[in-house]
Amino acid sequence: MASFLVEGGNCLSGEITPQGAKNEALQVISAVLLTDQTVHIQNIPDIRDVKSLIELLIDLGVEVEKTNINAFKFTARNVDLDYLEKDQFLTKAATLRGSIMLLGPLLGRFGTGKMPKPGGDKIGRRRVDTHFIGFKKLGATFTYDTNAGFYSVDGAHLKGAYMHLDEASVTGTANLVMASVMAKGETVIYNAACEPYLQQLCNMLVRMGAFIEGIGSNLIKIQGVNSLGGTEHSLLPDMIEIGSFIGLAAMTQSEITIKNARIDQLGLIPYTFGKLGIELIFKEDDIFIPAKDHYEIDSYIDGSILTVSDAIWPGFTPDLLSIVLVTAIQAQGTVLIHQKMFESRLFFVDKLIDMGAQIILCDPHRATVIGLDRKVALKSVAMTSPDIRAGVSLLIAALSAQGVSEIHNIEQIDRGYQLIDQRLNQLGARITRKE
């Protein structure tokens, strides 16, 4: 298990370019299984989860060629479905939550798919019912071995169907879209997720020959085709990393420019950080955050305390609530953080409280942050990263604290952030990786 030693109290400055989007990468890389033609994907982040998914594809028989530092060609010409039965697949796929994204394309092209219960972040229940209910509506049969924790889906002759999703699940919608693009007839998905990354997947599939209407809305119509071809695709920058850098700049009183941020795809993210009092200056497609000693949390018109909560897109993404929470620690004012989707995602705040933050954990879903307004500096402590986003939140807190903090289990951070220690050190941070 690796750790970070983080020397706090240093102001950062300079430019940083966000990595390609992790959540988009897991979807579009899985989609290469839908064709025997070559798919060239660029701006792929060099992170643990994505590398693990690519390794799974190689084990399945997909030809993978690295064409640049963050670009790969994938050709799924000779897929070995027998590999799905091997213990090696069971072990590897179980450690990667993104492996669930392989089911849709496997079912769509080959009529079968198997998957162990996926792992990932320890942030509470993350049910996958939406995926399998949708597969069944397309005509597939589904079994789950509770003892082995293994899912099996069979559907040699998928037929289009109408489905109203019980939740606007991003991965569920993506899986059902990939399963439907080669099903016979029309599929209608209502209450579909419509995040930019899902739009990117749909647009890529259209370039491959799929017929998809309603991209960007919550009503998607798909006309099945017999086969799909190859294409080229470039990932969006990672909006979660962009939000993380905004919070980092505010907490450490740093002057940072985030390059090529695709501001048009960030939704409520700039607005939400603006409500914390953080100044963001847009320069074409770059975001400049000037160094500030003070930022003040807004209140509502009637003077009541601001609430920041997550919601399905175009609402505020749940992946940034941990960042908003830690950023509010040194603001002036009070904010209620309401994490609706995951019941364990706020449990990392005990370490922030140990550092001197004024946070009241109301229940598993809500925490009230009373800003210190820089009257008290955070103290350095030893802590453990429970998940990707909490890990980076703890890293931001450590960079703003006095002294040297130690963060264990940084493999969680590596799952979602590409060489984060090296990139932040180039801005003036002092982070040492200890194996």
N, C-alpha and C positions, 0 to 999 in steps of 0.2 A: 504494500500500500504506500503510495507516494503522498508527500505533504508539500505545502507552500510555507516558507518563512517570509512574512510580509512586514517590511519596515514602513510604518505609517508616518503621516505628517508631511509627505512630500507633495508639492504642487506639480501637476503634469502639464505639459504643453506640446502642441504639435498636431499633426494630421494622422488620422487613422482611417483605413478603408474597411468597412464591414465585410465579413465573409459571406459566401453564398448561403442561402437560407437552408437551415437544417431540415425543417419540416417539409419544405418543398422537395429537397433532395431525396428524402426517403420515399416520397410518392413517385417522382418521375423516374428514379432509378428502378423501382419495382416495375414500372410500366414497360420497360424494355422487354419483358417476358412476353408481351402481346404480339411481337413480330419476330420473324426470322431475319429481318433486314437490320442493318447497322443504325444505331441511334447514337449520335454524338452529343454529349452533354458537357457544358462548360460552366465554370464558376462553382464547382463542387467543393464544399468545405472539407478540409483535412481534419476530420474529427472522428472520435472513436465509433460512434454509432453508424456513421456513413461508411467508414472503412469495414466495419463488421458486416454491413449489408452487402457491400461489394464482394467480400470474401464468401458470403453465402451464395451469391450468384455464380461466382467462379466454381464453387463446389458443385453447383447444379449443372455445370457444363457451359455456362455463358462465357463466350470469348470476350475478354476485357483487355483493352489496349490504352495505356496512358499516353495521351498526345501532348500534354502540357502539365504544368505544375498542378493545376486544378481542373483538368479536362480529361475525359475518358470516352472511348468508343466502346459500345456494348453490342454484341451480336449473339442473340439467343437462338442460334441455328440448331444446336444439338443439345437440347435440354434433357437431363437425366432425371426422369421422374422417380426412378428407383431410389435416388438419394433421399427422398422424403421419408423413406422407411428406416433410414440408418440412425443409429444412436448418435453419431456425430452431428447430424442435422438437428436432432432433438436437443442436444446440449447447446449448440451454437445459437439456434433460433430462440431458445428459452431465455437467453440473457439479453435479448434485443427487442424492445417493445415494437420497433419499426418493422420487425419481421412479419407482423400481421398484415402489412401492405402487400405481401407476396400472394395472399390468397385470392384476391380479386383477379389479377392477371392470369394466375394459374388456372382458375376456374373458367375464365373467359376464353382462353385459348385451348386449354387441354381438357377441360371438363372435370378436373379434379384438383383438390388441394388439401394439404395436411399441414398442421401447425401446432406446436406446443403452446401452452398458455404463456403469453409473452411476459417478459420481465420489464425492467425500466425503473423509473423513479419511484421512491417510496412516498407517495403523496396521497395515499388512500385508494379507495376503490375506483377502478377505471374499466367499467364493464364493456363488453364487446357484443352485447345482444343485438345492437343495431345492424352490425355487419351480417350476422347469421340470419336474422329475420328477413333482411333484404335478399340474401342469397336464396332462401326458401321461396320467396315470392317469385323469383326468377325460375323456379322449378328445380332447384337443387335440393338434395337431402343432406341433413346435417346430423352428426353424432358427436358427443363429447364424452370421452373417457375420464370420469372424475378421479379415478385412482392414478392414472398416468398424467392427467392434466393435458390431454391431447385432443385437438379438434380435427375432424375429418369432414370434408365437403365433397359431394359428388353431384355432377350435373352435366351429363354428356350433351344434352340438348336444351340449352337455356332458351327461354322465351321471354320476350319483353313483358313488362307488367307495370301496373300503377302501384306506387308505394308512397305512403305518407310516413316519413321517419318520425319515431317517437322522440328523438332528439337530433338537433342539427350537428351531428358528429362530423368532424372534419375527416378523420381517418375512415369512418364509416361511409361517408359520402364518396370519398375517393375510391374506396374498395368497390363500391357498388357501381360507380361509373365505369371502372376498368372491367368489371365483370359483364357490364351491359353492352359495351361498344361492339361486341361480336355475338350478342344474343339475337335471335330471330325476332323481328318486329320492333315495336316501339316500347321503350321504357320511359316512364314518367316518375321523377323523384321530386316529391314535394317536401317542404321543410328541409331542403338540402343546405348544407354549409356553403358559404360563398366567399371564403377567405381568398386573398390574392394568390396564395399558393395553390389553392384548388383551381382557381381560374387559369393559372399557369399550366397545371396538369391538363385541363380540358383543352386549352389552346394547343398544347403539344399533340394531344391525341387527334385533334382536327387536322393538324399538319400531316399526321400519319395516315389520314384517310377516314377518320371517324366523323359521324354526323351528330353534332351536339348543339342544341339550341338552349338559350337562357343562361349562358355563361355569365356569372357575376350576380345572378339572382338566386332566389330560394326555390325556383321551379325549373328543373332541368329536364329537357326532352332529348332522348337518344334514339336514333334509328340504327339498328344493328347492321353491320357490314360483315362480309365473309372473311376479310383479311385486312391487315394494316401493314403499312410500309415503314421505312426508316425516316429519320428526320434529324435536324439539329435543334438544340435547345440550350438556352442560357438561363441560369437561376437568378432570381431576384436577390438583392442583398437581404441579410437576415434582420428582420425588424426587431427581433428580441435583442440582438446584439446592439443595434442602434439605440434602443431604449436603455440598455445597460450602460452604454457610453455616456448618454445624457445624464443619467443618475450619478455616474462616477465623477463627471466633471463638476457637478453641483456639490457633491459631498466633499471633494478634495480641493475645492476652490481653484479649479484648473481651467485653462483656456485650451479648448480642444475643437478641432474641425473634423467632422465626420464626412468623408468624401463619398460621392456617388451614392447617396442615401435613398434614391428613388422616393422622394418626398410624396409624390402623388399616390404611392401605395401604402402609406403609413397610417391612414385612417385617423383615429382619435389620439394616436400616440403623442404627437407634438402638443395637441391641445391639453391633454391630461397632465403632462409634465409642466405645461404653462400654468395650470391651476395650482401647482406647487410653488409658483413664483419663479420658475427657472426661465431665463431669457434665452430664446432660440432665434438666431438670425439666419434666414435662408439666403444663400448665395448660389443662384442657379439650382443645382441639384445637391449642393453641400449644405450641411448644418453647422453653423458656428456657435459655440457656447462660450461666451466671454467669462473670464474669471470674476466671481462675485463673492463678497464676504457674507452676503445676506440674501435670503430668499424667503418670501412670506406666503403661506398657504392661503388661498382664497377661502371665503365663506360664502354661503348662499345669500341671496338677496335679503332674506329676513334675519340674517345674522347667525343662522344655525351652522353647526359643524359640517364641513365638507365630507362627503362620502365618495370614495373611489371603489368601484366594484367591477367585476368582470362580466362580460356578456358575449353572446355569439356575435360574430362579425355582422354588421360593421360596428359593434360595440367594442369595448376595450378588452384586449387579449388577456386571458388569465396568466399567461406566462410572464407578464411584466408586473404583476401585483407585488411580488417579492421585492422587485427593484424599487417600485414606488414606495413601499413600506420603509426600506432602509434609507432611501433618499430623504424621506420626511423627518428623519431623526434629528437632523441639524437645521431644519427649517424653523421659522417662527410661525406658531399656530398649531392647530390640532386637526387631525384627519382620521376618519374611520375607514379602515381597509376591510372590505367585505369580499371574501373569496368564496364564491357560491359553488364552484364546480368540484372542488377537491377538499375533503375534510381534514387532511393532514398537512396541507401545504404551509400552514402558518406556525407549525410547531418548532421551527428553527429560531423563533424570536427569543427563546430563553437565553441563547448565547448573546444576542444583542442586548438583552437586559443585563447580563453579566458584564457587558462592556460599558454600561452606564446609560443605555437608552431608556427613555421613559415610554414604555409600551404596556398597555393593559390587554392581555389576551382574554377577550370576552367569552369566547367559545371556539370550537375548532374552525369556525368560518369567519370570525370577526376579530380584529385587533384595532385598538385605538392608540395612535401615536401622538404623543405630546412633544412637539419640537423643542429641542434644547437651544436653538438660536445661537449656537456656538459659544454659549456661556460656559459650557462644560465640554471638554474633549472626551471622546471615547477612550477606554482603556484597552490595552492589548491583552488578549486571552488565547488559550488553546481551544480549538473547536473542530467539529467534524461536519463535513458537507453531506446532507441527507439526500439532496437531489441537485439537478443541474442549476436551476434558477436560484435556489437558496444558497448554493455554493458560491455563485457569483455575487449574490447579495452580501454574504459574509466577507468575500474578498474586498468589495467596495468599502464595507465598514472597517476592515483591517487597514486599508490604505488611508483611511481618514483618521485613524486612531493614533494615540501616542505609544511609542515603543514597538516591539516586534511581536506580532501575532503568529500563531501556527495553525494552519488549516489542514486537517487530515482528510483522507478519502477524496483527494482531488481528481481521481479517475472520473468521478461524477461530473466535474466541471469540464474535463477533457471530452466527455461525451457530446458536449454541445458548443464548446468554444475553441476555436482553432489557435493553438500556440498562444494562449491568452497571456501567459507570463512574459514571453519574449516580446510580444507586440506592445504590452503596456510598459515594459522596461525601456523600450525605445522612446516612450513619451516622458520618461523620467521616474517611473515607478521603480521600487527596489523589491523585487520578488525573487526568491531563490527556491528552486525546485529541489526537494530532498527525496531521493528514492529510498 
